[in-house]
Amino acid sequence: MEHPALLEEARLHALGRHSEANSSSTAADAEFEAILAESIPDDIVEKSFYTSIAGTSHRNVDGSSRGRILARCGIFDGLTLRPEPENEFDSNAIAVCVAKSGEQLGYLEARLAAEVTLDRRKHSDRWMAVFRHHNYDPEHGHVVGGVIYIICLDVDYVTEKEREAQGESLK
């Protein structure tokens, strides 16, 4: 994280100036996206955008605190988008989980989850997520949420990669 705008953003958060860090994130966002583009070229990305994680104040089924799990997340951490078709509140629900541990941070917002679910029915799984930054309570400074960067890969690219993987498995 030696990139200037990302360092400045982290410095402001460390000083407790969360609102200032979040409001001046344009340069940091541009750096974040440029770094990601080094490993995920623009020509294979259909769309990408930032979104907040919903439901971070709730506890997980195992009783673990999503807020505490979220506080351990760092910039560029890989996330998993896990469909929950049996979810009692929304059959389109998609849990946002830490890729390494599988711990749940919350959910995609309902409209976005419905879009991703519909797309997954038509195409292969082409949705990725990366942790961007924490959201802080302005009075107390503790983590109350998080922002993630969603990437939807080009369907032709994903189809080609699946063909290559099938070819490899037949060898």
Backbone bond lengths (Angstrom), bond angles and torsions (degrees), N, CA, C in turn:
res aa  C-N    CA-C-N  psi(-1)  N-CA   C-N-CA  omega(-1)  CA-C   N-CA-C  phi
1 M - - - 1.437 - - 1.525 109.96 -
2 E 1.324 118.28 42.55 1.451 121.15 -179.10 1.520 113.53 -85.49
3 H 1.308 118.35 7.97 1.455 122.04 -179.22 1.520 109.82 -76.48
4 P 1.340 118.01 133.39 1.470 122.56 -170.80 1.530 115.66 -53.33
5 A 1.326 118.34 -50.61 1.471 119.39 -177.01 1.528 110.89 -66.60
6 L 1.325 116.98 -36.87 1.467 119.77 178.43 1.523 110.82 -68.45
7 L 1.337 116.83 -37.99 1.467 120.37 176.78 1.529 111.09 -64.61
8 E 1.332 116.91 -42.39 1.465 120.62 179.54 1.527 110.57 -63.66
9 E 1.318 116.30 -42.42 1.464 120.42 177.63 1.529 110.10 -60.05
10 A 1.335 117.55 -45.97 1.465 121.61 179.54 1.529 110.96 -64.06
11 R 1.338 116.88 -39.26 1.467 121.16 179.34 1.535 110.58 -62.63
12 L 1.334 116.71 -43.19 1.460 120.10 179.33 1.525 111.19 -64.52
13 H 1.320 116.84 -39.55 1.469 119.55 176.89 1.525 110.06 -63.50
14 A 1.337 117.20 -43.25 1.460 121.07 -178.69 1.528 111.57 -63.30
15 L 1.323 116.96 -30.86 1.464 121.38 178.59 1.526 112.39 -81.88
16 G 1.329 116.31 -0.92 1.451 119.87 -179.41 1.512 113.24 82.40
17 R 1.308 117.75 13.79 1.463 122.11 -179.04 1.534 108.41 -99.97
18 H 1.337 114.78 58.40 1.465 122.44 -173.57 1.516 113.00 -61.77
19 S 1.330 116.92 -43.24 1.466 118.67 -177.18 1.520 110.40 -67.19
20 E 1.332 117.50 -37.11 1.461 120.84 177.85 1.525 110.43 -66.12
21 A 1.332 116.58 -41.27 1.460 120.53 179.09 1.522 111.01 -64.90
22 N 1.336 116.53 -42.24 1.464 119.76 -179.61 1.521 111.90 -69.98
23 S 1.338 117.99 -33.97 1.459 119.73 -178.03 1.524 112.17 -77.31
24 S 1.328 118.22 -23.34 1.464 120.48 -179.14 1.518 111.26 -102.95
25 S 1.309 116.34 29.82 1.461 118.95 -173.08 1.518 114.56 -83.17
26 T 1.320 120.07 -0.81 1.456 121.07 -177.91 1.529 111.59 -58.11
27 A 1.317 117.82 -49.24 1.468 120.39 179.37 1.523 110.39 -65.64
28 A 1.329 116.58 -39.98 1.466 119.93 179.11 1.525 110.33 -66.63
29 D 1.321 117.20 -38.76 1.468 120.22 177.37 1.524 110.61 -63.26
30 A 1.314 117.00 -41.92 1.469 120.82 179.00 1.530 110.38 -61.41
31 E 1.329 116.79 -42.41 1.473 120.09 177.37 1.525 111.00 -65.35
32 F 1.325 116.08 -43.48 1.461 121.28 178.50 1.531 109.91 -56.35
33 E 1.323 116.70 -48.35 1.459 121.49 -179.09 1.528 111.59 -65.93
34 A 1.318 117.62 -37.03 1.468 121.03 178.22 1.527 110.85 -65.13
35 I 1.312 116.36 -39.57 1.466 120.11 178.72 1.527 109.87 -65.86
36 L 1.325 116.88 -43.87 1.468 120.09 177.49 1.527 111.60 -61.85
37 A 1.332 116.38 -37.38 1.466 120.91 -178.47 1.530 111.96 -63.75
38 E 1.324 116.98 -20.78 1.466 120.19 176.31 1.521 111.22 -66.42
39 S 1.347 117.84 -29.92 1.465 120.50 179.50 1.521 113.21 -108.77
40 I 1.316 117.39 -17.63 1.464 121.34 177.91 1.527 107.21 -129.43
41 P 1.321 117.42 92.62 1.470 120.66 -176.05 1.529 112.59 -61.68
42 D 1.325 115.64 146.59 1.466 121.99 -178.75 1.522 113.25 -56.61
43 D 1.323 117.88 -31.50 1.467 119.55 -175.49 1.527 113.53 -72.08
44 I 1.328 118.48 -9.78 1.473 119.92 175.37 1.529 112.14 -107.02
45 V 1.334 116.05 3.71 1.463 121.82 -179.54 1.531 109.17 -103.08
46 E 1.330 115.77 121.30 1.463 119.31 176.19 1.522 110.86 -78.34
47 K 1.332 116.06 -44.47 1.461 120.35 175.53 1.519 108.48 -157.40
48 S 1.328 114.09 159.06 1.465 120.59 177.31 1.525 107.88 -152.96
49 F 1.335 115.17 150.51 1.462 119.71 -176.41 1.519 109.80 -167.72
50 Y 1.333 114.57 164.81 1.456 122.21 176.39 1.520 109.33 -96.02
51 T 1.328 116.00 146.52 1.462 121.03 173.97 1.528 108.40 -151.78
52 S 1.315 115.05 153.30 1.465 120.41 176.38 1.525 109.75 -84.24
53 I 1.315 115.20 153.54 1.457 121.23 174.85 1.522 107.39 -85.92
54 A 1.322 116.25 129.72 1.471 121.30 178.94 1.531 109.86 -90.91
55 G 1.322 116.31 153.19 1.464 121.52 172.92 1.509 115.85 74.30
56 T 1.335 117.74 22.40 1.469 120.12 -177.10 1.526 113.10 -71.47
57 S 1.316 117.97 -18.36 1.471 119.92 -178.73 1.529 112.49 -83.00
58 H 1.317 117.10 -11.09 1.470 120.41 179.88 1.529 110.82 -83.88
59 R 1.303 115.16 161.74 1.469 120.80 175.75 1.521 108.97 -92.35
60 N 1.308 115.60 154.21 1.457 121.28 175.39 1.522 109.93 -77.17
61 V 1.315 116.76 166.21 1.463 122.54 -178.97 1.524 111.26 -55.40
62 D 1.341 117.19 -35.82 1.466 121.00 -179.80 1.532 112.96 -80.23
63 G 1.351 116.51 2.06 1.460 120.89 178.84 1.515 114.34 91.11
64 S 1.323 117.97 -6.75 1.460 120.35 -178.59 1.527 110.99 -69.40
65 S 1.318 115.20 149.29 1.455 122.26 -178.58 1.526 110.06 -84.16
66 R 1.315 115.57 118.89 1.476 119.37 177.27 1.524 110.34 -62.90
67 G 1.322 116.23 -35.61 1.464 120.00 178.59 1.518 112.38 -61.15
68 R 1.320 116.53 -41.42 1.479 119.49 179.13 1.524 111.20 -68.77
69 I 1.321 116.14 -39.27 1.465 119.97 177.72 1.526 108.97 -64.32
70 L 1.310 115.87 -44.54 1.455 122.35 179.64 1.531 111.13 -59.99
71 A 1.328 116.83 -40.91 1.465 121.22 -179.38 1.525 112.02 -61.80
72 R 1.330 117.43 -25.95 1.464 121.51 178.76 1.532 112.83 -81.94
73 C 1.316 117.52 -12.38 1.467 120.81 -178.89 1.519 110.22 -71.41
74 G 1.312 114.51 145.26 1.455 120.45 177.50 1.518 110.80 -122.85
75 I 1.302 114.57 160.54 1.454 120.80 179.23 1.532 109.74 -54.15
76 F 1.301 117.01 138.32 1.463 126.57 -179.22 1.531 114.28 75.38
77 D 1.329 118.70 3.10 1.466 119.28 176.19 1.528 108.87 -62.81
78 G 1.329 116.14 134.13 1.459 121.25 177.37 1.513 110.79 -73.26
79 L 1.319 115.33 142.22 1.453 121.63 179.53 1.520 109.30 -123.97
80 T 1.307 115.87 156.58 1.457 122.70 177.21 1.520 108.05 -112.93
81 L 1.325 115.67 137.15 1.461 121.31 175.35 1.517 106.24 -103.75
82 R 1.341 116.00 106.57 1.463 122.04 -172.90 1.539 111.07 -106.87
83 P 1.335 116.99 111.97 1.468 119.51 178.06 1.526 111.17 -63.06
84 E 1.329 115.37 144.97 1.466 122.17 176.80 1.530 108.77 -127.47
85 P 1.336 118.09 72.80 1.467 120.51 -177.43 1.531 113.42 -63.05
86 E 1.320 117.63 -20.15 1.462 121.30 179.35 1.537 112.47 -93.25
87 N 1.320 117.51 6.89 1.456 121.39 -179.39 1.527 109.50 -59.57
88 E 1.336 116.44 129.35 1.470 120.73 -174.71 1.525 113.49 -68.74
89 F 1.324 118.38 -19.48 1.462 121.12 -177.92 1.521 113.42 -99.24
90 D 1.347 116.99 -29.64 1.461 120.47 -175.79 1.529 108.73 -157.48
91 S 1.319 116.36 113.43 1.468 120.06 -178.86 1.529 112.09 -68.34
92 N 1.336 117.58 -12.94 1.468 121.42 176.02 1.526 112.34 -94.04
93 A 1.324 118.02 3.08 1.462 121.65 -174.95 1.525 111.15 -56.24
94 I 1.338 114.21 139.62 1.461 120.46 177.05 1.525 107.89 -130.83
95 A 1.317 115.45 115.14 1.458 121.36 178.69 1.520 110.05 -76.06
96 V 1.317 115.90 143.00 1.463 122.86 174.79 1.524 105.79 -102.84
97 C 1.342 116.04 119.01 1.470 121.23 -174.85 1.525 110.99 -127.06
98 V 1.325 115.62 153.33 1.455 121.38 173.64 1.526 107.15 -70.41
99 A 1.323 117.40 126.69 1.468 120.72 -174.98 1.531 111.97 -61.03
100 K 1.321 117.61 -43.64 1.470 120.45 -175.09 1.522 113.38 -68.49
101 S 1.321 117.23 -40.40 1.470 120.11 -173.39 1.527 113.74 -105.07
102 G 1.339 116.95 -20.43 1.457 120.67 -175.72 1.518 113.59 80.53
103 E 1.333 117.82 0.96 1.461 121.47 -179.07 1.528 110.14 -68.66
104 Q 1.329 115.20 138.39 1.460 120.13 -177.09 1.518 111.90 -85.61
105 L 1.352 115.13 134.34 1.460 122.31 176.72 1.524 112.02 -97.27
106 G 1.331 116.05 -27.24 1.461 121.27 -176.69 1.522 108.83 159.95
107 Y 1.329 115.81 -143.08 1.463 121.95 -176.58 1.515 111.52 -137.26
108 L 1.321 115.57 159.11 1.453 119.78 165.30 1.519 107.27 -70.21
109 E 1.322 116.93 148.27 1.465 122.54 174.87 1.530 107.83 -58.14
110 A 1.317 117.78 147.13 1.469 123.27 -169.96 1.523 114.24 -55.69
111 R 1.331 118.39 -44.67 1.473 119.29 -179.17 1.518 111.75 -65.34
112 L 1.320 116.99 -40.63 1.459 120.77 178.11 1.528 110.28 -66.57
113 A 1.329 117.12 -41.78 1.468 120.81 178.38 1.526 110.90 -60.22
114 A 1.328 116.79 -39.60 1.469 120.29 178.11 1.523 110.66 -64.35
115 E 1.338 117.30 -40.69 1.470 121.39 178.24 1.534 110.83 -63.33
116 V 1.321 116.71 -45.97 1.465 121.13 -179.32 1.527 110.14 -64.70
117 T 1.326 117.14 -42.88 1.465 121.16 179.29 1.519 110.97 -61.51
118 L 1.316 117.61 -45.49 1.462 121.73 178.50 1.526 110.56 -61.93
119 D 1.315 116.52 -43.70 1.462 120.67 179.55 1.530 111.17 -63.60
120 R 1.325 117.26 -39.37 1.465 120.63 179.95 1.526 111.82 -65.47
121 R 1.327 117.80 -25.87 1.462 120.48 176.69 1.527 110.84 -72.15
122 K 1.329 117.06 -31.36 1.467 122.18 -178.03 1.526 112.59 -87.71
123 H 1.319 116.30 -36.96 1.464 122.30 -172.00 1.523 109.86 -128.38
124 S 1.302 113.81 172.77 1.466 119.72 174.76 1.525 109.43 -66.15
125 D 1.305 115.36 169.14 1.462 120.06 176.66 1.521 108.12 -69.50
126 R 1.312 115.82 109.22 1.463 120.39 -176.29 1.517 112.54 -125.38
127 W 1.329 116.56 17.25 1.452 121.69 -177.01 1.523 110.62 -103.45
128 M 1.316 116.37 133.48 1.463 123.13 179.04 1.529 108.53 -127.44
129 A 1.321 115.35 159.42 1.470 119.60 175.66 1.523 109.76 -143.29
130 V 1.328 114.69 144.08 1.460 122.61 179.60 1.525 107.41 -133.34
131 F 1.323 116.21 138.72 1.469 119.60 178.73 1.522 109.75 -70.71
132 R 1.342 115.91 134.71 1.472 120.83 179.82 1.527 111.64 -105.39
133 H 1.339 116.68 -62.21 1.468 118.23 179.11 1.525 111.19 -160.64
134 H 1.324 113.87 164.27 1.457 121.70 176.51 1.527 109.37 -83.26
135 N 1.319 115.83 154.49 1.463 122.34 166.40 1.524 106.06 -107.59
136 Y 1.328 115.55 138.06 1.461 120.76 -174.63 1.522 111.30 -116.78
137 D 1.321 115.28 149.28 1.452 121.53 171.40 1.531 106.05 -69.75
138 P 1.333 119.04 122.76 1.463 120.34 -175.20 1.527 114.21 -66.43
139 E 1.318 117.68 -24.91 1.467 119.87 -179.24 1.513 112.69 -86.13
140 H 1.340 116.64 -41.38 1.461 120.18 -172.62 1.518 113.69 -106.07
141 G 1.335 117.25 -17.13 1.457 120.51 175.70 1.508 115.86 80.82
142 H 1.339 118.65 3.16 1.462 118.28 179.83 1.537 110.70 -89.24
143 V 1.320 114.82 157.68 1.464 121.41 -178.14 1.525 109.76 -67.06
144 V 1.330 116.26 128.55 1.460 121.17 178.57 1.528 112.52 -122.55
145 G 1.307 116.81 -3.40 1.455 119.96 -179.39 1.512 110.56 -179.54
146 G 1.304 114.74 -171.66 1.446 118.88 179.99 1.517 111.91 -158.06
147 V 1.309 114.66 157.79 1.455 122.37 177.76 1.516 107.97 -114.57
148 I 1.325 115.38 136.11 1.460 121.03 178.77 1.519 109.05 -121.91
149 Y 1.307 114.69 159.94 1.456 122.36 178.20 1.515 106.61 -109.56
150 I 1.322 115.73 119.75 1.459 122.33 -178.75 1.531 108.61 -98.44
151 I 1.309 115.96 136.75 1.465 121.84 177.68 1.515 108.01 -127.03
152 C 1.319 115.57 127.10 1.460 121.78 174.29 1.527 106.73 -109.00
153 L 1.332 115.88 112.92 1.461 120.36 -177.96 1.519 111.06 -75.60
154 D 1.329 115.43 152.51 1.457 122.61 177.76 1.524 110.02 -59.73
155 V 1.324 116.92 133.83 1.461 121.90 -176.14 1.532 111.54 -62.09
156 D 1.327 118.42 -37.95 1.472 120.76 179.19 1.530 111.05 -64.78
157 Y 1.316 117.04 -39.71 1.460 121.42 177.96 1.527 110.52 -62.79
158 V 1.335 116.61 -47.05 1.469 121.13 -178.85 1.522 110.56 -63.89
159 T 1.335 117.05 -41.85 1.468 121.35 178.95 1.524 110.50 -61.39
160 E 1.314 116.73 -43.46 1.473 120.98 179.13 1.530 110.84 -63.34
161 K 1.329 117.14 -42.83 1.467 120.69 178.55 1.526 111.09 -63.25
162 E 1.328 117.33 -37.75 1.467 120.44 177.55 1.526 110.98 -65.68
163 R 1.322 117.25 -40.83 1.473 121.02 176.93 1.522 110.72 -61.60
164 E 1.332 115.45 -43.75 1.465 119.53 178.41 1.525 110.72 -61.28
165 A 1.333 116.54 -43.26 1.476 120.36 -179.62 1.523 110.91 -65.05
166 Q 1.337 118.00 -39.48 1.458 121.27 177.60 1.521 110.72 -64.38
167 G 1.331 116.71 -40.68 1.458 121.45 177.15 1.518 111.75 -61.18
168 E 1.338 116.48 -40.82 1.457 122.13 178.26 1.525 111.11 -65.33
169 S 1.317 117.08 -38.77 1.474 120.11 -177.43 1.528 111.49 -73.30
170 L 1.327 117.19 -20.97 1.476 120.49 178.16 1.517 112.38 -81.74
171 K 1.326 117.40 -16.23 1.486 120.95 -178.96 1.498 112.03 -74.79
